[in-house]
């Protein structure tokens, strides 16, 4: 990355490269599926018993898109749906045995990408970066912003 790029350009370039590497690493394990399928599969692995609405909110994606991806994962025998005992209108999502095996493989590959990306950063720098990214995210999802003169705007 060029040093004179502004922060937003750098973050966009980093995000694009992460997506590319993620797909290159995960693609072979997801025959006929996309990196987003892999991301969704990993999310279900971390939050077993979740539902499509919750995943839509967590991933900040349209529920219809999440439903299509889940249908693909179910058809590929990676995801199982079962009725929610609390709300019969919803279905809880679980990984099949095959889905659990794939999630374990994808997790290893994802850690490899993260390790590669963080090469040369100390543990303190990594923790600081994690905190900074979390703060930046919170800043973006907060509806109020402060102008340069200290005024609040929406």
C-alpha positions as CSV (number, residue, x, y, z in Angstrom):
1,X,0.0,0.0,0.0
2,X,1.2,3.5,-0.8
3,X,1.8,5.7,2.3
4,X,0.1,8.7,0.7
5,X,-3.3,7.0,0.4
6,X,-5.9,8.2,2.8
7,X,-7.2,5.9,5.5
8,X,-10.5,5.1,3.7
9,X,-8.6,4.1,0.6
10,X,-6.3,1.9,2.6
11,X,-9.2,0.2,4.4
12,X,-11.0,-0.4,1.2
13,X,-7.8,-1.9,-0.4
14,X,-7.2,-4.1,2.7
15,X,-10.8,-5.3,2.6
16,X,-10.6,-6.1,-1.1
17,X,-7.4,-8.1,-0.5
18,X,-8.9,-9.9,2.5
19,X,-11.9,-10.9,0.4
20,X,-9.6,-12.1,-2.4
21,X,-7.4,-14.1,0.0
22,X,-10.4,-15.5,1.9
23,X,-12.0,-16.7,-1.4
24,X,-8.7,-18.2,-2.6
25,X,-8.2,-20.1,0.7
26,X,-11.8,-21.1,1.2
27,X,-13.0,-21.5,-2.3
28,X,-11.6,-25.0,-2.8
29,X,-13.4,-26.2,0.4
30,X,-16.7,-24.7,-0.9
31,X,-17.3,-26.4,-4.2
32,X,-20.0,-24.4,-6.0
33,X,-20.3,-22.0,-3.1
34,X,-19.0,-18.5,-2.4
35,X,-16.8,-16.9,0.3
36,X,-20.1,-15.4,1.7
37,X,-21.4,-19.0,2.1
38,X,-18.2,-19.8,4.0
39,X,-18.6,-16.7,6.2
40,X,-22.2,-17.6,7.0
41,X,-21.2,-21.2,7.7
42,X,-18.6,-20.0,10.2
43,X,-21.1,-17.6,11.8
44,X,-23.5,-20.5,12.4
45,X,-20.6,-22.6,13.9
46,X,-20.0,-19.8,16.4
47,X,-23.7,-19.2,17.1
48,X,-25.4,-22.6,16.8
49,X,-29.1,-22.3,17.2
50,X,-29.3,-18.9,15.7
51,X,-31.9,-18.0,13.0
52,X,-31.9,-16.2,9.7
53,X,-33.1,-12.9,11.1
54,X,-30.3,-12.8,13.7
55,X,-27.7,-13.7,11.1
56,X,-29.1,-10.9,8.8
57,X,-28.6,-8.4,11.6
58,X,-25.1,-9.7,12.6
59,X,-23.9,-9.7,9.0
60,X,-25.8,-6.5,8.1
61,X,-27.3,-8.2,5.1
62,X,-30.7,-8.4,3.6
63,X,-32.7,-11.3,5.1
64,X,-33.7,-12.5,1.6
65,X,-30.0,-12.7,0.7
66,X,-29.2,-14.7,3.9
67,X,-32.2,-17.0,3.2
68,X,-30.9,-17.8,-0.3
69,X,-27.4,-18.5,1.1
70,X,-28.9,-20.7,3.8
71,X,-30.9,-22.6,1.2
72,X,-27.7,-23.3,-0.7
73,X,-25.9,-24.5,2.4
74,X,-28.9,-26.7,3.3
75,X,-29.0,-28.2,-0.2
76,X,-25.2,-28.9,0.1
77,X,-26.0,-30.7,3.4
78,X,-23.9,-28.3,5.5
79,X,-26.8,-26.7,7.5
80,X,-29.8,-28.2,9.2
81,X,-33.0,-26.3,10.2
82,X,-35.2,-27.2,13.1
83,X,-38.3,-25.5,14.5
84,X,-37.7,-22.9,17.2
85,X,-39.5,-24.3,20.3
86,X,-40.2,-20.8,21.5
87,X,-41.4,-19.3,18.2
88,X,-42.7,-21.9,15.8
89,X,-42.5,-19.4,12.9
90,X,-38.7,-19.4,13.1
91,X,-36.2,-22.1,12.3
92,X,-33.0,-22.6,14.3
93,X,-29.9,-23.2,12.3
94,X,-27.3,-25.9,13.1
95,X,-24.4,-27.4,11.2
96,X,-24.6,-31.0,10.0
97,X,-21.7,-33.2,10.8
98,X,-20.4,-32.4,7.3
99,X,-20.9,-28.7,8.0
100,X,-19.0,-29.0,11.3
101,X,-16.0,-30.6,9.5
102,X,-16.0,-27.9,6.8
103,X,-16.3,-25.2,9.5
104,X,-13.2,-26.6,11.3
105,X,-11.2,-26.6,8.0
106,X,-12.3,-23.1,7.2
107,X,-11.4,-21.8,10.7
108,X,-7.9,-23.1,10.2
109,X,-7.6,-21.4,6.8
110,X,-9.1,-18.2,8.2
111,X,-6.5,-18.2,11.1
112,X,-3.7,-18.7,8.5
113,X,-4.9,-15.5,6.6
114,X,-5.1,-13.6,9.9
115,X,-1.6,-14.7,10.8
116,X,-0.2,-13.7,7.5
117,X,-1.9,-10.3,7.7
118,X,-0.6,-9.6,11.2
119,X,3.0,-10.7,10.5
120,X,5.4,-8.2,12.0
121,X,2.9,-6.7,14.5
122,X,3.5,-7.2,18.2
123,X,0.8,-8.6,20.4
124,X,0.3,-5.0,21.8
125,X,0.0,-3.6,18.3
126,X,-2.5,-6.3,17.4
127,X,-4.6,-5.6,20.5
128,X,-4.4,-1.8,19.8
129,X,-5.5,-2.4,16.2
130,X,-8.4,-4.6,17.4
131,X,-9.5,-1.8,19.8
132,X,-9.2,0.9,17.1
133,X,-11.1,-1.1,14.5
134,X,-13.9,-1.8,17.1
135,X,-14.0,2.0,17.9
136,X,-14.1,2.9,14.2
137,X,-17.0,0.4,13.7
138,X,-18.9,1.9,16.6
139,X,-18.4,5.4,15.3
140,X,-19.9,4.3,12.0
141,X,-23.0,2.7,13.4
142,X,-23.7,5.5,15.9
143,X,-26.3,7.8,14.4
144,X,-24.9,11.0,15.9
145,X,-21.7,12.5,14.7
146,X,-19.7,15.5,15.9
147,X,-18.8,18.3,13.5
148,X,-15.4,20.0,13.7
149,X,-16.9,22.8,15.8
150,X,-18.1,20.4,18.4
151,X,-21.8,20.5,17.3
152,X,-23.7,17.2,17.0
153,X,-25.3,16.3,13.7
154,X,-27.2,13.3,12.5
